[in-house]
Amino acid sequence: MCHEREADSDALAGTEFALLVLALLWPVTVRADFQAGLDAYDRGDYKTAYREWLLLAEQGNDRTE
């Protein structure tokens, strides 16, 4: 019984760690996608900029901060 609790605890700790890493990296990813859109816009590649920003908007990101 004790070993089952340890295994469950280890699995939960692994899941919590994975969620923490995702939470920390999410703003970087969003900012990178926004920057990709901005770079495309600056090059005059409006289709790519639109696609990059549309993906962010569909995910609920309405700003880059």
N, C-alpha and C positions, 0 to 999 in steps of 0.2 A: 504494500500500500504506500509506503514512504517513497519508494522509487517511482511510482506513478505520479505522485505529487511533484517530485523533482523534475520529471520529464515534462509535466504540464507547465510547471513554472519556467523551465528553460524555453519551451515553445512560446510561451507568452512573452518572455523577455526578448526573444528573437523577433517576434511580431512587433512589439513596441519599438524596438530598435529600428526596424525597417520603416515603420511609420514616421519615426523621428527623422530619419535620413530623408525620406520623401518630403516631409514638411519643411525641412531646411533647404532642400534643393529646389522646391517648387518656385519660389520667387526668382531664382537665378534663371530657370528655364523660361518662365514667362517673360522676363526682361530680355533674354536672348532672342526669343521669338519676336518680340516687339522691335528689337534692334534690327533683326533680319528684314522686317517689313520696312523699317525706316531707311535702311541701306538701299533696299530695292526702290523705294520711293525716290530717294535722292538720285538714283541712277536713271530714273524715268521709267522703271519697270513697274508700272502701276498694277498690272495683273498680279504679280508676285506679292506686292505690298498688300493688296486687297486680300489675297488668300491667307497671308500670315496673320493679318489683323482680324479677319473673319473667324479664323480658328480660335483665336483668343477670345473674341466676343462670344462665340458659341459655348465656350467653356465658362462663361460668366465673368471674364476679366474685362472690366470696363475702364481700367486705368493701369498705368505701369508702375505706380509707386507702392 
